[in-house]
C-alpha cells in the first residue's frame, strides 16, 4: 500500500508529518493492505495565515484493487486531529464496503 502525502502552500510537509500520517494510516487501514493499492492524503489550512478553529482540513482517498476509490474528510482545530478523524471515517467506509464483499 503506497501512501502519498499532499499539502497546500501554507503547510510544511516535513518528515515528522509524513511519519505521523504513515503511522495513522497503517494503524487505521493496515488490515486492508491487500485490497488498497494507494492512499492519497490531502492536507490544507483553510484560513491560511489567519487563526481560527476548525480550519485544518484532511481528505484521505483509498484506491482499491478493481473498485472505485473511496474517500473521507475531516475538519479540526489541528492537523493531527483532522488526520485521525478522516482515517477513522475512512476505516468505517472500508469496513462497510469491503465487509459486504466478504459476506
N, CA, C and O atoms as a MOPAC input file, in Angstrom:
PM7 MOZYME 1SCF
protein

 N      0.86200 1    -1.16600 1     0.00000 1
 C      0.00000 1     0.00000 1     0.00000 1
 C      0.90700 1     1.22800 1     0.00000 1
 O      1.66700 1     1.45700 1     0.94200 1
 N      0.81600 1     2.00000 1    -1.05600 1
 C      1.61000 1     3.21400 1    -1.18300 1
 C      0.83200 1     4.37600 1    -0.57500 1
 O     -0.37500 1     4.49900 1    -0.78600 1
 N      1.52900 1     5.23000 1     0.18300 1
 C      0.91000 1     6.40300 1     0.80200 1
 C      1.52500 1     7.64400 1     0.19500 1
 O      2.74400 1     7.82000 1     0.20900 1
 N      0.66400 1     8.51500 1    -0.34500 1
 C      1.11200 1     9.76300 1    -0.96000 1
 C      0.55700 1    10.93000 1    -0.15600 1
 O     -0.65300 1    11.02000 1     0.05300 1
 N      1.43100 1    11.82300 1     0.29800 1
 C      1.04000 1    12.97800 1     1.09600 1
 C      1.12900 1    14.24000 1     0.26100 1
 O      2.15400 1    14.50600 1    -0.36600 1
 N      0.04500 1    15.02300 1     0.25200 1
 C     -0.01100 1    16.29500 1    -0.46700 1
 C     -0.41200 1    17.38800 1     0.52200 1
 O     -1.35000 1    17.20800 1     1.29700 1
 N      0.29500 1    18.52200 1     0.49800 1
 C     -0.04100 1    19.64700 1     1.37000 1
 C     -0.18500 1    20.91200 1     0.53700 1
 O      0.35800 1    21.01900 1    -0.56300 1
 N     -0.93100 1    21.87000 1     1.08600 1
 C     -1.02300 1    23.15400 1     0.39400 1
 C      0.19800 1    24.00000 1     0.75200 1
 O      1.05500 1    23.56300 1     1.52000 1
 N      0.27700 1    25.20100 1     0.20100 1
 C      1.46800 1    26.03400 1     0.40700 1
 C      1.53400 1    26.66300 1     1.79800 1
 O      2.53100 1    27.30700 1     2.12500 1
 N      0.49600 1    26.49300 1     2.62800 1
 C      0.51500 1    27.01400 1     3.99000 1
 C      1.10200 1    26.01000 1     4.98200 1
 O      1.40400 1    26.36800 1     6.12100 1
 N      1.26100 1    24.77100 1     4.56000 1
 C      1.74200 1    23.71700 1     5.45400 1
 C      3.10000 1    23.19700 1     5.00500 1
 O      3.39000 1    23.10800 1     3.81200 1
 N      3.91600 1    22.86100 1     5.97800 1
 C      5.20100 1    22.24200 1     5.67100 1
 C      5.04200 1    20.73200 1     5.75700 1
 O      4.71700 1    20.19800 1     6.81700 1
 N      5.26500 1    20.05600 1     4.66400 1
 C      5.18600 1    18.60300 1     4.63800 1
 C      6.50500 1    17.99400 1     5.05200 1
 O      7.16900 1    17.34800 1     4.24100 1
 N      6.90200 1    18.18900 1     6.31500 1
 C      8.19900 1    17.69500 1     6.77300 1
 C      8.14100 1    16.21000 1     7.14000 1
 O      7.08900 1    15.57600 1     7.06500 1
 N      9.28800 1    15.67900 1     7.53400 1
 C      9.42100 1    14.24600 1     7.82600 1
 C      8.54500 1    13.80600 1     8.99400 1
 O      7.98400 1    12.71100 1     8.95300 1
 N      8.41300 1    14.62900 1    10.03600 1
 C      7.59700 1    14.23500 1    11.18500 1
 C      6.11600 1    14.14300 1    10.80300 1
 O      5.41000 1    13.25300 1    11.27900 1
 N      5.64500 1    15.04600 1     9.95500 1
 C      4.26800 1    14.97500 1     9.48200 1
 C      4.06900 1    13.72700 1     8.62900 1
 O      3.05600 1    13.03800 1     8.75200 1
 N      5.02100 1    13.44600 1     7.78300 1
 C      4.96600 1    12.25200 1     6.93800 1
 C      4.91000 1    10.98700 1     7.78000 1
 O      4.11200 1    10.09100 1     7.50300 1
 N      5.75200 1    10.90500 1     8.80800 1
 C      5.76500 1     9.73700 1     9.67900 1
 C      4.45900 1     9.59900 1    10.44700 1
 O      3.95800 1     8.49000 1    10.63200 1
 N      3.90300 1    10.72700 1    10.89500 1
 C      2.62200 1    10.69600 1    11.60200 1
 C      1.51600 1    10.16500 1    10.68600 1
 O      0.73600 1     9.29900 1    11.08200 1
 N      1.45500 1    10.68600 1     9.47200 1
 C      0.43900 1    10.24400 1     8.51300 1
 C      0.57800 1     8.74600 1     8.24600 1
 O     -0.41300 1     8.01700 1     8.27200 1
 N      1.79500 1     8.28700 1     7.99100 1
 C      2.01300 1     6.86200 1     7.71800 1
 C      1.59800 1     5.99000 1     8.90500 1
 O      1.00900 1     4.92600 1     8.71400 1
 N      1.89900 1     6.43200 1    10.12400 1
 C      1.51400 1     5.68100 1    11.31100 1
 C      0.01000 1     5.59000 1    11.47800 1
 O     -0.52100 1     4.52200 1    11.78100 1
 N     -0.68100 1     6.70800 1    11.28100 1
 C     -2.14400 1     6.72400 1    11.40600 1
 C     -2.77900 1     5.84900 1    10.32800 1
 O     -3.69200 1     5.07600 1    10.61600 1
 N     -2.30700 1     5.96500 1     9.10200 1
 C     -2.85300 1     5.17000 1     8.00300 1
 C     -2.60200 1     3.68800 1     8.24400 1
 O     -3.50000 1     2.86900 1     8.04800 1
 N     -1.40600 1     3.33800 1     8.66200 1
 C     -1.09000 1     1.93600 1     8.92300 1
 C     -1.96200 1     1.38100 1    10.04800 1
 O     -2.45000 1     0.25400 1     9.96200 1
 N     -2.15600 1     2.17100 1    11.09600 1
 C     -2.98100 1     1.72600 1    12.22000 1
 C     -4.45200 1     1.56800 1    11.81500 1
 O     -5.09500 1     0.58000 1    12.17000 1
 N     -4.97600 1     2.53900 1    11.07700 1
 C     -6.39900 1     2.53800 1    10.72100 1
 C     -6.73900 1     1.61900 1     9.55100 1
 O     -7.78200 1     0.96500 1     9.55600 1
 N     -5.85900 1     1.56900 1     8.54900 1
 C     -6.18800 1     0.86600 1     7.30700 1
 C     -5.29200 1    -0.32900 1     7.03200 1
 O     -5.42000 1    -0.96400 1     5.98500 1
 N     -4.39400 1    -0.64400 1     7.94400 1
 C     -3.42900 1    -1.71500 1     7.72400 1
 C     -4.04100 1    -3.05500 1     7.37800 1
 O     -3.47100 1    -3.81600 1     6.59600 1
 N     -5.20300 1    -3.35300 1     7.95500 1
 C     -5.81300 1    -4.65400 1     7.66600 1
 C     -6.32200 1    -4.76400 1     6.22900 1
 O     -6.64900 1    -5.85700 1     5.76700 1
 N     -6.38800 1    -3.64100 1     5.52700 1
 C     -6.84400 1    -3.64700 1     4.13300 1
 C     -5.68900 1    -3.53600 1     3.14400 1
 O     -5.91400 1    -3.28400 1     1.96100 1
 N     -4.47400 1    -3.71800 1     3.60800 1
 C     -3.30000 1    -3.50200 1     2.74100 1
 C     -3.31900 1    -4.37000 1     1.48800 1
 O     -2.70400 1    -4.00000 1     0.48700 1
 N     -4.00800 1    -5.51600 1     1.50900 1
 C     -4.08000 1    -6.36500 1     0.31300 1
 C     -5.10000 1    -5.86200 1    -0.69900 1
 O     -4.98200 1    -6.16600 1    -1.88600 1
 N     -6.09400 1    -5.10200 1    -0.26200 1
 C     -7.11500 1    -4.57800 1    -1.16800 1
 C     -6.84700 1    -3.13900 1    -1.60700 1
 O     -7.29200 1    -2.72600 1    -2.67800 1
 N     -6.12200 1    -2.37200 1    -0.78400 1
 C     -5.85400 1    -0.96000 1    -1.07700 1
 C     -4.49200 1    -0.84700 1    -1.76100 1
 O     -3.47400 1    -1.25900 1    -1.20500 1
 N     -4.48200 1    -0.28800 1    -2.96600 1
 C     -3.22500 1    -0.14800 1    -3.69100 1
 C     -2.50500 1     1.15400 1    -3.33900 1
 O     -1.27700 1     1.19200 1    -3.27200 1
 N     -3.27600 1     2.22100 1    -3.11400 1
 C     -2.66800 1     3.51700 1    -2.82100 1
 C     -3.60100 1     4.33800 1    -1.95000 1
 O     -4.82300 1     4.26900 1    -2.08400 1
 N     -3.00800 1     5.11700 1    -1.05300 1
 C     -3.75400 1     6.05100 1    -0.21700 1
 C     -3.19300 1     7.43900 1    -0.47100 1
 O     -1.98800 1     7.66400 1    -0.35800 1
 N     -4.07500 1     8.36600 1    -0.81400 1
 C     -3.66900 1     9.75900 1    -1.01600 1
 C     -4.21900 1    10.59200 1     0.12600 1
 O     -5.41700 1    10.55900 1     0.40900 1
 N     -3.34200 1    11.33700 1     0.77900 1
 C     -3.72400 1    12.19900 1     1.89200 1
 C     -3.50500 1    13.64300 1     1.45800 1
 O     -2.39800 1    14.02400 1     1.07900 1
 N     -4.55800 1    14.43900 1     1.51600 1
 C     -4.50100 1    15.85100 1     1.12600 1
 C     -4.75700 1    16.69400 1     2.37000 1
 O     -5.80800 1    16.58200 1     3.00000 1
 N     -3.78600 1    17.53900 1     2.71800 1
 C     -3.88600 1    18.39600 1     3.89400 1
 C     -3.88500 1    19.85300 1     3.46800 1
 O     -3.13400 1    20.26000 1     2.58200 1
 N     -4.74800 1    20.63500 1     4.12400 1
 C     -4.71900 1    22.06600 1     3.82300 1
 C     -5.18400 1    22.86900 1     5.02900 1
 O     -5.94300 1    22.39300 1     5.87300 1
 N     -4.70600 1    24.08700 1     5.07400 1
 C     -5.09600 1    25.04200 1     6.09500 1
 C     -6.08800 1    25.98400 1     5.42500 1
 O     -5.70700 1    26.81300 1     4.59800 1
 N     -7.35400 1    25.85400 1     5.78300 1
 C     -8.42400 1    26.57600 1     5.10300 1
 C     -8.25800 1    28.08800 1     5.21500 1
 O     -8.48400 1    28.81000 1     4.24400 1
 N     -7.86300 1    28.57100 1     6.39200 1
 C     -7.73000 1    30.01600 1     6.61400 1
 C     -6.34600 1    30.56400 1     6.30000 1
 O     -6.11800 1    31.76900 1     6.39800 1
 N     -5.43700 1    29.69900 1     5.93100 1
 C     -4.07800 1    30.15800 1     5.64200 1
 C     -3.39700 1    30.68900 1     6.87900 1
 O     -3.27800 1    29.97700 1     7.87600 1
 N     -2.94500 1    31.93500 1     6.83200 1
 C     -2.20300 1    32.51900 1     7.94800 1
 C     -3.11400 1    33.05000 1     9.05100 1
 O     -2.62500 1    33.40200 1    10.12400 1
 N     -4.41200 1    33.11600 1     8.81800 1
 C     -5.34700 1    33.58900 1     9.83800 1
 C     -5.52600 1    32.50700 1    10.89800 1
 O     -5.32800 1    31.32100 1    10.63700 1
 N     -5.90400 1    32.94200 1    12.09600 1
 C     -6.18100 1    31.97500 1    13.15100 1
 C     -7.67200 1    31.68500 1    13.20200 1
 O     -8.48900 1    32.46400 1    12.71100 1
 N     -8.00500 1    30.57500 1    13.79300 1
 C     -9.40500 1    30.22300 1    13.92100 1
 C     -9.53500 1    28.72600 1    14.12300 1
 O     -8.64700 1    27.96200 1    13.74500 1
 N    -10.62600 1    28.31100 1    14.71100 1
 C    -10.84600 1    26.90000 1    14.98500 1
 C    -11.41100 1    26.16600 1    13.78900 1
 O    -12.10200 1    26.75000 1    12.95400 1
 N    -11.11400 1    24.89600 1    13.71600 1
 C    -11.66500 1    24.04300 1    12.67200 1
 C    -11.16900 1    24.36000 1    11.28400 1
 O    -11.84400 1    24.04900 1    10.30300 1
 N     -9.99300 1    24.97800 1    11.17600 1
 C     -9.52200 1    25.38700 1     9.85500 1
 C     -8.50900 1    24.43800 1     9.23500 1
 O     -7.97800 1    24.72200 1     8.16100 1
 N     -8.23400 1    23.32500 1     9.88400 1
 C     -7.33000 1    22.31800 1     9.30700 1
 C     -8.19100 1    21.24500 1     8.64700 1
 O     -9.10200 1    20.70000 1     9.27000 1
 N     -7.90200 1    20.95200 1     7.40500 1
 C     -8.73700 1    20.03900 1     6.62100 1
 C     -7.89900 1    18.87200 1     6.10700 1
 O     -6.79000 1    19.06800 1     5.60900 1
 N     -8.43200 1    17.66300 1     6.23100 1
 C     -7.77700 1    16.46500 1     5.72500 1
 C     -8.76500 1    15.65700 1     4.89300 1
 O     -9.88600 1    15.39100 1     5.32500 1
 N     -8.34200 1    15.27800 1     3.71500 1
 C     -9.07900 1    14.34000 1     2.87100 1
 C     -8.17200 1    13.15000 1     2.63300 1
 O     -7.01800 1    13.30300 1     2.23300 1
 N     -8.70500 1    11.95800 1     2.88400 1
 C     -7.95300 1    10.73300 1     2.63000 1
 C     -8.73800 1     9.91300 1     1.61900 1
 O     -9.91900 1     9.62200 1     1.81300 1
 N     -8.06600 1     9.54800 1     0.54300 1
 C     -8.69100 1     8.75100 1    -0.51900 1
 C     -7.94600 1     7.42600 1    -0.64800 1
 O     -6.72000 1     7.39800 1    -0.76000 1
 N     -8.69900 1     6.33500 1    -0.63000 1
 C     -8.10700 1     5.00000 1    -0.78900 1
 C     -8.46500 1     4.47100 1    -2.17300 1
 O     -9.63500 1     4.44800 1    -2.55700 1
 N     -7.46600 1     4.05400 1    -2.90000 1
 C     -7.66000 1     3.44200 1    -4.21900 1
 C     -7.66000 1     1.93400 1    -4.01900 1
 O     -6.69800 1     1.35400 1    -3.51600 1
 N     -8.75700 1     1.31800 1    -4.42400 1
 C     -8.95100 1    -0.10800 1    -4.20800 1
 C     -8.72200 1    -0.90300 1    -5.47600 1
 O     -9.01700 1    -0.43900 1    -6.57700 1
 N     -8.19900 1    -2.09400 1    -5.31400 1
 C     -7.96600 1    -3.00100 1    -6.43400 1
 C     -9.30300 1    -3.38000 1    -7.07800 1
 O    -10.13400 1    -4.02900 1    -6.44300 1
 N     -9.50900 1    -2.97600 1    -8.33400 1
 C    -10.70200 1    -3.35500 1    -9.08800 1
 C    -11.99600 1    -2.70600 1    -8.64500 1
 O    -13.07000 1    -3.17000 1    -9.02700 1
 N    -11.93200 1    -1.65000 1    -7.85400 1
 C    -13.13900 1    -0.96200 1    -7.36800 1
 C    -12.91900 1     0.54500 1    -7.43000 1
 O    -11.77600 1     0.99500 1    -7.50900 1
 N    -13.98700 1     1.32600 1    -7.39500 1
 C    -13.81800 1     2.77900 1    -7.38900 1
 C    -13.15600 1     3.24600 1    -6.08800 1
 O    -13.29300 1     2.58500 1    -5.05900 1
 N    -12.44400 1     4.36800 1    -6.12100 1
 C    -11.83300 1     4.88900 1    -4.89300 1
 C    -12.89700 1     5.35500 1    -3.89900 1
 O    -14.00700 1     5.72300 1    -4.28400 1
 N    -12.54000 1     5.33300 1    -2.62500 1
 C    -13.41200 1     5.85500 1    -1.56900 1
 C    -12.63000 1     6.90200 1    -0.80200 1
 O    -11.40100 1     6.85300 1    -0.74000 1
 N    -13.35400 1     7.86100 1    -0.21000 1
 C    -12.67900 1     8.96000 1     0.48300 1
 C    -13.45000 1     9.37000 1     1.72500 1
 O    -14.63900 1     9.08500 1     1.86500 1
 N    -12.74600 1    10.04600 1     2.62300 1
 C    -13.34500 1    10.61300 1     3.82100 1
 C    -12.61900 1    11.91800 1     4.13200 1
 O    -11.44300 1    12.07800 1     3.80700 1
 N    -13.33500 1    12.85000 1     4.76600 1
 C    -12.75200 1    14.14200 1     5.11400 1
 C    -13.00800 1    14.46500 1     6.57800 1
 O    -13.91900 1    13.92200 1     7.20200 1
 N    -12.19000 1    15.35500 1     7.10800 1
 C    -12.37200 1    15.82100 1     8.48300 1
 C    -11.78800 1    17.22300 1     8.60600 1
 O    -10.71800 1    17.51400 1     8.07100 1
 N    -12.50400 1    18.08400 1     9.31800 1
 C    -12.01900 1    19.41300 1     9.67500 1
 C    -11.81000 1    19.43600 1    11.18300 1
 O    -12.63400 1    18.90700 1    11.92900 1
 N    -10.72100 1    20.04000 1    11.63700 1
 C    -10.41600 1    20.08100 1    13.06900 1
 C     -9.58700 1    21.32000 1    13.39500 1
 O     -9.18200 1    22.07200 1    12.50900 1
 N     -9.34700 1    21.50800 1    14.68500 1
 C     -8.54600 1    22.64600 1    15.14300 1
 C     -7.06300 1    22.46500 1    14.88000 1
 O     -6.33300 1    23.44700 1    14.74800 1
 N     -6.59800 1    21.19800 1    14.79900 1
 C     -5.19300 1    20.95200 1    14.49400 1
 C     -5.08200 1    19.82200 1    13.47600 1
 O     -6.01800 1    19.04400 1    13.29100 1
 N     -3.94700 1    19.74300 1    12.83200 1
 C     -3.77400 1    18.81100 1    11.72100 1
 C     -3.81100 1    17.35400 1    12.17600 1
 O     -4.36100 1    16.50300 1    11.47700 1
 N     -3.23500 1    17.05900 1    13.33500 1
 C     -3.23600 1    15.67300 1    13.81900 1
 C     -4.65700 1    15.16700 1    14.05400 1
 O     -4.96800 1    14.02100 1    13.72800 1
 N     -5.51100 1    16.00500 1    14.61100 1
 C     -6.90200 1    15.62300 1    14.83900 1
 C     -7.64300 1    15.43900 1    13.51600 1
 O     -8.46300 1    14.52900 1    13.38700 1
 N     -7.36300 1    16.28700 1    12.54400 1
 C     -8.00700 1    16.15900 1    11.23300 1
 C     -7.59200 1    14.86200 1    10.55300 1
 O     -8.42400 1    14.18000 1     9.95400 1
 N     -6.31200 1    14.51600 1    10.64100 1
 C     -5.80900 1    13.27900 1    10.02600 1
 C     -6.45000 1    12.06300 1    10.69800 1
 O     -6.94300 1    11.16300 1    10.01900 1
 N     -6.44100 1    12.04100 1    12.01600 1
 C     -7.01300 1    10.90900 1    12.75500 1
 C     -8.50500 1    10.75700 1    12.48200 1
 O     -8.99700 1     9.64400 1    12.29700 1
 N     -9.21800 1    11.86900 1    12.45800 1
 C    -10.66000 1    11.82300 1    12.20200 1
 C    -10.98300 1    11.30900 1    10.81100 1
 O    -11.88500 1    10.48800 1    10.64900 1
 N    -10.26200 1    11.78000 1     9.81200 1
 C    -10.50100 1    11.31800 1     8.43800 1
 C    -10.14500 1     9.83300 1     8.30500 1
 O    -10.83200 1     9.09200 1     7.60200 1
 N     -9.07600 1     9.39800 1     8.97600 1
 C     -8.68000 1     7.98900 1     8.91200 1
 C     -9.74200 1     7.09500 1     9.55400 1
 O    -10.05000 1     6.02700 1     9.02500 1
 N    -10.30400 1     7.52000 1    10.68700 1
 C    -11.37400 1     6.74200 1    11.33600 1
 C    -12.60200 1     6.63800 1    10.43000 1
 O    -13.20500 1     5.57300 1    10.30700 1
 N    -12.96100 1     7.75700 1     9.80000 1
 C    -14.11500 1     7.74100 1     8.89500 1
 C    -13.86900 1     6.81400 1     7.71300 1
 O    -14.75200 1     6.05100 1     7.32100 1
 N    -12.66700 1     6.88100 1     7.14500 1
 C    -12.34900 1     6.02200 1     6.00800 1
 C    -12.33500 1     4.55200 1     6.41800 1
 O    -12.74200 1     3.68600 1     5.64400 1
 N    -11.87300 1     4.27500 1     7.61500 1
 C    -11.88800 1     2.89700 1     8.10900 1
 C    -13.32400 1     2.37500 1     8.16500 1
 O    -13.58000 1     1.23300 1     7.78200 1
 N    -14.25100 1     3.19100 1     8.63200 1
 C    -15.66900 1     2.77400 1     8.67500 1
 C    -16.22200 1     2.54700 1     7.27100 1
 O    -16.97800 1     1.60200 1     7.04600 1
 N    -15.85100 1     3.40600 1     6.33400 1
 C    -16.30600 1     3.23200 1     4.94900 1
 C    -15.78000 1     1.90900 1     4.38900 1
 O    -16.52500 1     1.15700 1     3.76100 1
 N    -14.49800 1     1.62900 1     4.61800 1
 C    -13.91000 1     0.38200 1     4.11800 1
 C    -14.49700 1    -0.83100 1     4.83400 1
 O    -14.73700 1    -1.86300 1     4.20800 1
 N    -14.73000 1    -0.71300 1     6.14400 1
 C    -15.37200 1    -1.80500 1     6.88300 1
 C    -16.71500 1    -2.13800 1     6.25000 1
 O    -17.05800 1    -3.30700 1     6.06900 1
 N    -17.45700 1    -1.11400 1     5.92300 1
 C    -18.78800 1    -1.29800 1     5.34900 1
 C    -18.72900 1    -1.85500 1     3.93200 1
 O    -19.39000 1    -2.84900 1     3.62800 1
 N    -17.94800 1    -1.22600 1     3.06900 1
 C    -17.94300 1    -1.64500 1     1.65900 1
 C    -17.21700 1    -2.95600 1     1.43300 1
 O    -17.71000 1    -3.80000 1     0.68400 1
 N    -16.06600 1    -3.15800 1     2.05200 1
 C    -15.33200 1    -4.41000 1     1.85200 1
 C    -15.91500 1    -5.53700 1     2.69600 1
 O    -15.78400 1    -6.70700 1     2.33800 1
 N    -16.55200 1    -5.19900 1     3.80700 1
 C    -17.21800 1    -6.21500 1     4.62200 1
 C    -18.37100 1    -6.85700 1     3.87500 1
 O    -18.59900 1    -8.06100 1     3.99000 1
 N    -19.10400 1    -6.04800 1     3.10100 1
 C    -20.20500 1    -6.58300 1     2.30300 1
 C    -19.72400 1    -7.53300 1     1.24200 1
 O    -20.41300 1    -8.49700 1     0.90800 1
 N    -18.53400 1    -7.27100 1     0.69800 1
 C    -17.99100 1    -8.15500 1    -0.34300 1
 C    -17.65600 1    -9.53200 1     0.19600 1
 O    -17.78700 1   -10.53700 1    -0.50400 1
 N    -17.22200 1    -9.56700 1     1.45000 1
 C    -16.80000 1   -10.86000 1     2.00800 1
 C    -17.97000 1   -11.70900 1     2.46700 1
 O    -17.78600 1   -12.89300 1     2.74900 1
 N    -19.17200 1   -11.14400 1     2.55100 1
 C    -20.33000 1   -11.92700 1     3.00700 1
 C    -21.05600 1   -12.55600 1     1.86600 1
 O    -22.05200 1   -13.24800 1     2.07400 1

